[in-house]
Structure formats: C-alpha cells, structure tokens
Amino acid sequence: MSKNIDEKLIADFSKHVKENPTNQIVQDAIMKNGIKAATENAEVARKLQPVFSNEVKTDKVTNQKQSGRCWMFAALNTFRHHMNGALGIQDFELSQNYTNFWDKFEKANYFLENIIATRDEDADSRTVAFLLETPQQDGGQWDMIVSLIEKYGVVPKSAMPETFQSSSSRDLNELLNARLRAAAVKLRKIAPEEISSLKEEILGEIYRILVFSLGEPPKTFDFEYRDKEDVFHQDLGLTPQAFYQKYVGIPLADYVPVINAPTKDKPFNRTFTVEFLGNVTDGRPIKYLNVDSETLKSLAKKQISAGETVWFGCDVGQSSERKNGVMDPAIFDFETAFSLHSGMSKAERLDYKESMLTHAMVLTGFNEKDGKVDRWKIENSWGEKVGTNGYFVASDAWMDEFTFQVVINKKFLSDELVQAFAEEPIQLKPWDPMGSLAAFE
C-alpha cells in the first residue's frame, strides 16, 4: 500500500461499502439514531434484569452532577450504608463538599511539593510535563479518600451543603490549575531560601479561592436528626473527626485496595504503588494488591454476602448503556454493524491506552444462578434518572473486562493474600494506567 491516500484507494473503499445492500440500511439507522442506539443488543439488555438473589439494603442514590467526585461519593456512600442501618435513618448523606474542599487544598500542596522536588529537571521532561498537565482535578482513588478522612474526618451534608461550584466544577478547576501553573513558574525560578514563604503565599491564595467557591469547612457542628421511629436525636458541638469515630467508626486501616491488571509488568499476588500519585503529602501511600479477576470477584462476593457493600473502580464508559444502566461487553454490536474484528484483551487495552479506571461506584448485590454469579447490582452517583432509580446492572463478563479495583476488608483475604499485601510495593511510573483517577461525570 502507498504511504499516501489516492483516488483509486477511495474508490475501492466506496465500492466495498456499496456492494452490500444491507450496508445502506445500517447507514440509515446509524445516521438517524446514532451508533449506540442503532446497535444496541436488546437481548442482552433483557437478560440483565435488575433483580438479585443477594443484595445489601441501601437507600436513594446520590448525584455528583457536573463534577468528577465519583470516588468520594462512592466512599461516602459505603459509610452512609453503615450509618443508616446503625442509626435507623434513611436517605442520609455525608457532605461530599467537605471532603472536596480538603482534597483540592491538599492536592494543591501536593502539586507544589512535587514541583519543588523536580526543580532541577527541565520543564519539558516527561515527569514535569506530566505534573503540569493536570495540577489538580476532581478525581481520586480509595487511598486518597482514606488520607482525607484520617486527617479531616467527615461531616453531615447539612453541615457543609453543596454549592454551585462543587456540583459544577469546571470553572473552579480551570482557575485553580491556572494559578498552580503560574505558581510553578515562580517556584522553579526563585532562590531556594525563598521557596517556603512563596509556597505559603500561594496556598493562602488557593484557600481563599476554595472558601469563596465551596464555603469554609466547619470546625464544629451540631448533629440533629429523627430516626425511622420519629425519635429526635441531638449531639452538639462535634468535630469532624469525633463525628467519624462516633457515628461511622469504620477502621479504614483494615481495608485493602485489590486490583486486576493482567499486564506483563504486573505479576499477580504482588503489590504496586504509583510515583507522584496522591493528595495528602503525609497521608496514606497508594498501594494495590494485584490478583486475577476470579479472585477479585470472589472477594467482592464474600464482602457483600457478609452484609457490606464494596467500593469499586472501573472503566464505566466501555460497553455501557447509560440510560437504562446496563453494562455488558455485547450490549452494542459494533462488530456486526461495521464488520469489525478488534478483539483486544484487557491487558492490551491497558497497555495501548484503550481502557483504564475512570469511575468509582458501589457494588451492592449480585445474582447467583446454578451456583455461579451472572450479574451484579451497582449503586451509581448520577441521580435517579438513569438506570433503575440510579442503580445499574453489570454482567459478570463486564466485571471481568472493565473492573480494575475493589476495596476489601482484609478479614476476607486469605492468609497468602494478607502476606502478599504486606510486601514492599513495586513502584510504577506516574503515567502508568493504574495511576488513573476515577473522575467520570
């Protein structure tokens, strides 16, 4: 084949399209309805009914709106499931805006420290370029929410409600990133003895932007509510840390991020971390235990069977029909419609940037048929207008292909896996796909 596209090549391609009469029907359907609507497999959707043999009782779904805070919503949802049952309350929410404020403030500091640490590298080095690409953003991972909660605690949504910019974060992110990049220029130029005072000045500016946009986090607050029996409860003058310990009380150190990344550079039953990935400089380091897909799913099943939901990270945009909340590798028949034969493996999709962790949700149930799980119930954070009142259904095959992380209480891990997690992690490059952040809107 010639390096250039010529008229003969175009004519040949056009002829191949026109020689099959069925292609005109496919073209008409796609042009009128769009690719996904025209290729949706109704039989797959029919099989993935939103009914499950095993599920944890949960409440009304939350809504992250136009923000990439899915990882926070998913974590706080797992906490509120525990609280709602223990306190006898319904549809209670923890403040996503509170953790969002501290995450953005800590990410600003994390970025500035990384810029200072790489002052001797050229601005066009791959590492510095990576840092400057996105100084901070809405997205995150499990260990990052743990770091925030261990340092700042949590508060009820009533103590720090949503604001315009927490629910629609683009303008705030653009402003913060512009200021942080400008700060990077100064920090890379000034004398070493001036760095500390300049960094403090920059952080003061970031704090002011966040207060104006999100409100100032409360140092103390009152917790008042009525339970399902209409009994009034009142607890006054709580700090965020005291509230977490008293009303949530989940020992976060007991939870292990378990991943499935079947690439050659990541052997199973080994731990990994990612360079320059985090938010709180003195917080919990990022650390994953890599296992095969069957092990990952079996751990999730154990935790749900014990009455506890599971935070999980996935590539939600892949093979996913958003309106009805159905996820299956065969939900869209692109292969037949376009005569495609792709067939990339999960490992190849990771290596070639076709797939990565993009979104975090909560596994709340599964359906078992003849001793085997065929579908999973998922609590999303996109409100009630998608899926079944906000809940999605994923086939077991979809879980294999597009789930990358679950967070499991270590009591459900085998002794061998507990020992493996205790090992020193292998450090991955900052741009490794497992360093991606859950931030899907």
C-alpha positions as CSV (number, residue, x, y, z in Angstrom):
1,M,0.0,0.0,0.0
2,S,1.2,3.5,-0.8
3,K,2.0,5.9,2.0
4,N,-0.5,8.3,0.6
5,I,-4.3,8.2,0.1
6,D,-5.1,8.4,-3.6
7,E,-8.4,8.5,-5.6
8,K,-8.2,4.8,-6.5
9,L,-8.0,3.7,-2.9
10,I,-11.0,5.9,-2.0
11,A,-12.9,4.5,-5.0
12,D,-12.2,0.9,-3.8
13,F,-13.4,1.6,-0.3
14,S,-16.5,3.2,-1.6
15,K,-17.2,0.3,-3.9
16,H,-16.8,-2.2,-1.0
17,V,-19.4,-0.2,1.1
18,K,-21.9,0.0,-1.8
19,E,-21.7,-3.6,-3.0
20,N,-23.6,-5.0,0.1
21,P,-27.2,-3.7,0.0
22,T,-27.6,-4.2,3.8
23,N,-25.0,-1.5,4.4
24,Q,-27.4,1.1,3.3
25,I,-29.9,0.0,6.0
26,V,-27.2,0.1,8.6
27,Q,-26.1,3.5,7.5
28,D,-29.6,4.9,7.6
29,A,-30.2,3.5,11.1
30,I,-27.0,5.0,12.5
31,M,-27.4,8.3,10.8
32,K,-30.9,8.7,12.2
33,N,-30.4,7.2,15.7
34,G,-26.7,7.3,16.4
35,I,-24.2,4.5,16.7
36,K,-25.1,3.1,20.1
37,A,-28.9,3.3,19.7
38,A,-28.8,1.7,16.4
39,T,-26.5,-1.2,17.5
40,E,-27.9,-1.9,21.0
41,N,-28.5,-5.6,21.6
42,A,-32.0,-5.8,23.1
43,E,-31.5,-9.5,24.1
44,V,-28.5,-8.6,26.3
45,A,-30.5,-5.9,28.0
46,R,-33.4,-8.2,28.5
47,K,-31.2,-10.8,30.3
48,L,-29.7,-8.3,32.7
49,Q,-32.8,-7.8,34.8
50,P,-32.5,-5.5,37.9
51,V,-33.4,-8.4,40.3
52,F,-30.8,-10.0,42.5
53,S,-30.5,-13.1,44.7
54,N,-28.1,-11.4,47.2
55,E,-28.0,-7.7,48.0
56,V,-27.3,-5.3,50.8
57,K,-30.2,-2.9,51.7
58,T,-29.3,0.6,50.6
59,D,-31.1,3.9,50.1
60,K,-31.8,6.6,47.5
61,V,-28.8,7.2,45.2
62,T,-26.8,10.4,45.3
63,N,-25.9,12.7,42.5
64,Q,-22.4,14.1,41.8
65,K,-23.8,16.3,39.0
66,Q,-21.3,18.0,36.8
67,S,-18.2,17.0,38.8
68,G,-15.7,14.2,38.8
69,R,-16.1,13.3,42.5
70,C,-17.4,9.8,41.9
71,W,-14.7,8.3,44.1
72,M,-15.7,10.5,47.1
73,F,-19.4,9.7,46.5
74,A,-18.7,6.0,46.4
75,A,-16.7,6.0,49.6
76,L,-19.1,8.2,51.5
77,N,-22.0,6.0,50.2
78,T,-20.3,2.9,51.7
79,F,-20.1,4.8,55.0
80,R,-23.7,6.0,55.0
81,H,-24.9,2.5,54.3
82,H,-23.3,1.6,57.7
83,M,-24.7,4.7,59.4
84,N,-28.2,4.3,58.1
85,G,-28.6,0.8,59.4
86,A,-26.9,1.6,62.8
87,L,-28.8,4.8,63.5
88,G,-32.1,3.9,61.9
89,I,-32.1,6.8,59.5
90,Q,-33.0,6.9,55.8
91,D,-31.5,8.7,52.8
92,F,-29.0,10.4,55.0
93,E,-25.9,11.8,53.2
94,L,-22.4,12.8,54.3
95,S,-21.0,16.1,52.9
96,Q,-19.2,15.5,49.7
97,N,-18.4,19.2,49.5
98,Y,-16.5,19.0,52.8
99,T,-14.1,16.2,51.6
100,N,-13.9,18.0,48.2
101,F,-12.7,21.2,49.8
102,W,-9.9,19.5,51.7
103,D,-9.0,17.3,48.7
104,K,-8.5,20.3,46.5
105,F,-6.5,22.2,49.1
106,E,-4.3,19.1,49.8
107,K,-3.8,18.4,46.1
108,A,-2.6,22.0,45.6
109,N,0.0,21.4,48.3
110,Y,0.9,18.0,46.8
111,F,1.5,19.6,43.4
112,L,3.6,22.4,44.8
113,E,5.8,20.0,46.7
114,N,6.3,17.9,43.5
115,I,7.2,21.0,41.6
116,I,9.7,21.9,44.2
117,A,11.1,18.4,44.2
118,T,11.6,18.5,40.4
119,R,13.1,22.0,40.2
120,D,16.3,20.7,38.7
121,E,14.6,18.9,35.8
122,D,13.8,20.6,32.5
123,A,10.3,21.9,32.1
124,D,9.8,19.6,29.1
125,S,11.0,16.5,30.9
126,R,8.3,13.8,30.9
127,T,7.9,14.0,34.7
128,V,7.5,17.8,34.9
129,A,5.2,17.8,31.8
130,F,3.1,15.1,33.5
131,L,2.8,17.2,36.7
132,L,1.9,20.4,34.7
133,E,-0.7,18.6,32.6
134,T,-3.2,18.5,35.4
135,P,-2.0,20.2,38.7
136,Q,-5.2,19.1,40.4
137,Q,-8.6,17.7,39.4
138,D,-11.8,16.2,40.9
139,G,-10.7,12.6,40.5
140,G,-9.1,10.2,43.0
141,Q,-8.7,6.7,44.4
142,W,-9.5,4.9,47.6
143,D,-6.3,5.6,49.5
144,M,-6.7,9.3,48.8
145,I,-10.1,9.4,50.5
146,V,-8.7,7.5,53.4
147,S,-5.9,10.1,53.8
148,L,-8.5,12.9,53.8
149,I,-10.8,11.2,56.4
150,E,-7.9,10.3,58.7
151,K,-6.8,13.9,58.7
152,Y,-10.0,15.9,58.5
153,G,-12.9,13.5,59.4
154,V,-16.3,13.8,57.8
155,V,-19.5,15.9,58.4
156,P,-23.2,15.5,57.6
157,K,-24.3,17.1,54.3
158,S,-26.3,19.6,56.4
159,A,-23.1,20.9,58.0
160,M,-21.5,21.8,54.6
161,P,-24.0,21.6,51.7
162,E,-23.3,21.6,48.0
163,T,-22.6,24.9,46.2
164,F,-22.8,25.8,42.6
165,Q,-19.0,25.1,42.1
166,S,-19.0,21.9,44.0
167,S,-21.7,20.5,41.7
168,S,-20.4,22.1,38.5
169,S,-16.6,22.1,39.0
170,R,-15.1,23.0,35.6
171,D,-14.7,26.8,36.2
172,L,-13.1,26.2,39.7
173,N,-10.7,23.6,38.3
174,E,-9.7,25.9,35.5
175,L,-9.0,28.7,37.9
176,L,-7.1,26.5,40.3
177,N,-4.9,24.9,37.6
178,A,-4.1,28.2,36.1
179,R,-3.0,29.6,39.4
180,L,-0.9,26.5,40.2
181,R,0.8,26.5,36.9
182,A,1.7,30.2,37.4
183,A,3.0,29.3,40.8
184,A,5.1,26.5,39.3
185,V,6.9,29.1,37.1
186,K,7.8,31.2,40.2
187,L,8.8,28.2,42.3
188,R,11.2,26.9,39.6
189,K,12.9,30.3,39.3
190,I,13.3,31.8,42.8
191,A,16.2,31.2,45.2
192,P,15.9,28.1,47.5
193,E,15.6,30.3,50.6
194,E,12.5,32.0,49.2
195,I,10.6,28.8,48.4
196,S,8.9,28.3,51.8
197,S,7.4,31.8,52.1
198,L,6.3,31.8,48.4
199,K,4.6,28.4,48.8
200,E,2.7,29.6,51.9
201,E,1.6,32.7,50.0
202,I,0.3,30.5,47.1
203,L,-1.6,28.2,49.5
204,G,-3.2,31.2,51.1
205,E,-4.5,32.2,47.7
206,I,-5.8,28.7,47.0
207,Y,-7.5,28.6,50.3
208,R,-9.3,31.9,49.6
209,I,-10.5,30.7,46.2
210,L,-11.8,27.5,47.8
211,V,-13.6,29.4,50.6
212,F,-15.3,31.7,48.1
213,S,-16.3,28.8,45.8
214,L,-17.1,26.0,48.3
215,G,-17.6,27.7,51.6
216,E,-15.3,27.3,54.7
217,P,-15.3,23.8,56.3
218,P,-16.8,23.8,59.8
219,K,-14.6,23.1,62.8
220,T,-17.6,22.1,64.9
221,F,-21.2,21.4,64.2
222,D,-24.4,20.0,65.7
223,F,-25.8,16.7,64.6
224,E,-29.6,16.5,64.8
225,Y,-31.9,14.0,63.2
226,R,-35.1,11.9,63.6
227,D,-34.9,8.2,63.1
228,K,-37.3,5.9,61.4
229,E,-39.4,5.7,64.6
230,D,-39.6,9.6,64.6
231,V,-37.4,9.8,67.7
232,F,-35.4,13.1,67.8
233,H,-31.6,12.8,68.4
234,Q,-29.3,15.7,69.2
235,D,-25.5,15.8,69.5
236,L,-24.0,19.2,69.9
237,G,-20.5,20.7,69.3
238,L,-19.0,17.7,67.4
239,T,-15.7,18.0,65.5
240,P,-15.5,16.2,62.1
241,Q,-13.0,13.7,63.5
242,A,-15.2,13.0,66.5
243,F,-18.2,12.6,64.3
244,Y,-16.5,10.0,62.1
245,Q,-15.3,8.0,65.1
246,K,-18.6,8.1,66.9
247,Y,-21.1,7.6,64.0
248,V,-19.2,6.0,61.2
249,G,-16.4,4.2,63.1
250,I,-15.2,2.0,60.2
251,P,-11.5,1.2,60.7
252,L,-10.1,2.3,57.4
253,A,-6.7,0.6,58.1
254,D,-8.5,-2.8,57.7
255,Y,-9.3,-2.2,54.0
256,V,-7.1,-3.3,51.1
257,P,-7.3,-2.0,47.6
258,V,-7.3,-5.1,45.3
259,I,-6.7,-4.6,41.6
260,N,-6.9,-6.7,38.4
261,A,-4.2,-5.5,36.0
262,P,-3.2,-8.6,33.8
263,T,-0.3,-6.8,32.1
264,K,3.2,-8.4,31.8
265,D,4.8,-5.8,34.1
266,K,2.4,-6.5,37.0
267,P,2.6,-10.1,38.3
268,F,-0.3,-11.4,40.4
269,N,-0.1,-11.5,44.2
270,R,2.3,-8.6,44.2
271,T,1.8,-5.0,45.4
272,F,2.2,-1.8,43.5
273,T,2.4,1.9,44.0
274,V,2.5,4.8,41.6
275,E,5.0,7.6,41.7
276,F,3.6,11.1,42.2
277,L,0.1,9.8,42.9
278,G,-1.7,11.1,46.0
279,N,-3.2,14.1,47.6
280,V,-2.1,14.4,51.2
281,T,1.7,14.7,51.5
282,D,1.8,12.9,54.8
283,G,-1.2,10.7,54.1
284,R,-1.7,7.0,53.3
285,P,0.5,5.9,50.5
286,I,-1.1,4.5,47.4
287,K,-0.8,0.7,47.5
288,Y,-2.6,-2.1,45.5
289,L,-2.6,-5.9,45.6
290,N,-2.9,-7.3,42.1
291,V,-4.9,-10.5,41.7
292,D,-6.6,-12.4,38.9
293,S,-10.2,-11.5,38.0
294,E,-11.8,-14.5,39.6
295,T,-10.1,-13.8,42.9
296,L,-11.2,-10.1,42.8
297,K,-14.8,-11.1,42.2
298,S,-14.8,-13.8,44.8
299,L,-13.6,-11.2,47.4
300,A,-16.3,-8.8,46.4
301,K,-18.9,-11.6,46.7
302,K,-17.7,-12.5,50.2
303,Q,-18.0,-8.9,51.5
304,I,-21.5,-8.4,50.0
305,S,-22.6,-11.8,51.4
306,A,-21.5,-10.6,54.8
307,G,-23.8,-7.5,54.5
308,E,-21.2,-4.9,53.5
309,T,-21.1,-3.0,50.2
310,V,-17.9,-2.7,48.1
311,W,-16.2,0.4,46.7
312,F,-15.0,-0.4,43.2
313,G,-13.3,1.3,40.3
314,C,-14.0,0.5,36.6
315,D,-14.0,1.9,33.0
316,V,-17.6,2.8,33.1
317,G,-17.8,4.2,29.5
318,Q,-16.9,0.8,28.0
319,S,-19.8,-1.3,26.8
320,S,-22.2,0.7,28.9
321,E,-25.8,1.8,28.1
322,R,-26.2,4.8,30.4
323,K,-29.9,5.5,30.1
324,N,-31.1,2.1,31.4
325,G,-28.0,1.3,33.3
326,V,-26.9,-1.9,31.5
327,M,-23.3,-2.9,31.2
328,D,-22.2,-5.9,29.1
329,P,-19.4,-6.5,26.6
330,A,-22.1,-7.4,24.0
331,I,-24.5,-4.5,24.7
332,F,-23.5,-2.8,21.4
333,D,-22.9,-4.9,18.4
334,F,-20.3,-2.7,16.6
335,E,-18.7,-5.8,15.1
336,T,-21.7,-6.8,13.0
337,A,-22.7,-3.2,12.1
338,F,-19.3,-2.1,11.0
339,S,-17.8,-5.5,10.1
340,L,-15.1,-5.0,12.8
341,H,-12.8,-7.6,14.3
342,S,-10.9,-5.9,17.1
343,G,-10.7,-8.4,19.9
344,M,-8.2,-6.6,22.2
345,S,-7.6,-8.3,25.6
346,K,-7.9,-6.5,28.9
347,A,-4.1,-6.3,29.1
348,E,-3.8,-4.9,25.6
349,R,-6.4,-2.3,26.3
350,L,-4.4,-1.2,29.3
351,D,-1.1,-1.2,27.5
352,Y,-2.4,0.6,24.5
353,K,-4.4,3.3,26.4
354,E,-7.8,2.0,25.3
355,S,-9.0,1.3,28.8
356,M,-8.3,2.4,32.4
357,L,-10.0,3.2,35.7
358,T,-12.3,6.1,35.0
359,H,-15.2,5.9,37.6
360,A,-15.9,4.6,41.1
361,M,-19.2,3.2,42.2
362,V,-20.5,0.7,44.8
363,L,-21.3,-3.0,44.4
364,T,-24.4,-3.6,46.5
365,G,-25.5,-7.1,45.3
366,F,-25.2,-10.0,42.9
367,N,-27.4,-12.6,41.3
368,E,-26.4,-16.3,41.6
369,K,-27.8,-18.9,39.2
370,D,-26.8,-22.6,39.5
371,G,-24.0,-21.7,41.9
372,K,-22.5,-19.0,39.6
373,V,-22.8,-15.2,39.6
374,D,-24.2,-13.9,36.3
375,R,-24.8,-10.2,37.2
376,W,-24.0,-7.5,39.8
377,K,-26.0,-4.7,41.3
378,I,-24.3,-1.3,41.2
379,E,-25.1,1.9,43.1
380,N,-24.1,4.8,40.9
381,S,-23.9,8.5,41.8
382,W,-25.6,10.1,38.8
383,G,-29.0,10.6,40.3
384,E,-32.2,8.6,39.9
385,K,-33.0,9.4,36.2
386,V,-30.6,6.8,34.8
387,G,-30.6,3.1,35.4
388,T,-33.3,1.7,37.7
389,N,-33.7,4.6,40.1
390,G,-30.0,5.2,39.7
391,Y,-28.9,1.6,40.1
392,F,-27.0,-0.2,37.3
393,V,-26.6,-3.8,36.3
394,A,-23.4,-5.3,35.1
395,S,-22.9,-8.8,33.7
396,D,-20.2,-11.0,35.2
397,A,-18.4,-10.8,31.9
398,W,-18.4,-7.0,32.1
399,M,-16.8,-7.2,35.5
400,D,-14.0,-9.3,34.1
401,E,-13.2,-6.9,31.3
402,F,-13.7,-3.5,32.8
403,T,-13.4,-3.7,36.6
404,F,-9.9,-2.7,37.9
405,Q,-10.2,-2.3,41.6
406,V,-12.3,-3.3,44.6
407,V,-11.7,-2.4,48.3
408,I,-12.0,-5.3,50.6
409,N,-11.8,-5.8,54.4
410,K,-8.6,-7.8,55.0
411,K,-10.6,-10.3,57.0
412,F,-12.0,-11.6,53.7
413,L,-8.5,-12.1,52.3
414,S,-6.7,-15.5,52.5
415,D,-3.5,-15.6,54.7
416,E,-1.5,-15.7,51.5
417,L,-3.0,-12.5,50.2
418,V,-2.6,-10.8,53.5
419,Q,1.0,-11.7,53.5
420,A,1.4,-10.6,49.9
421,F,-0.2,-7.2,50.7
422,A,2.4,-6.7,53.5
423,E,5.3,-6.8,51.0
424,E,7.1,-3.7,49.8
425,P,5.3,-2.4,46.6
426,I,6.8,-2.2,43.2
427,Q,6.8,1.5,42.0
428,L,5.1,2.3,38.7
429,K,5.7,5.3,36.6
430,P,3.3,8.3,37.1
431,W,1.7,7.7,33.7
432,D,1.0,4.0,34.2
433,P,-2.7,3.3,33.5
434,M,-3.2,2.1,37.1
435,G,-2.4,5.7,38.2
436,S,-5.5,7.0,36.5
437,L,-8.1,8.7,38.7
438,A,-11.8,7.9,39.0
439,A,-13.4,11.1,37.7
440,F,-16.2,10.3,35.3
441,E,-19.2,12.6,35.3
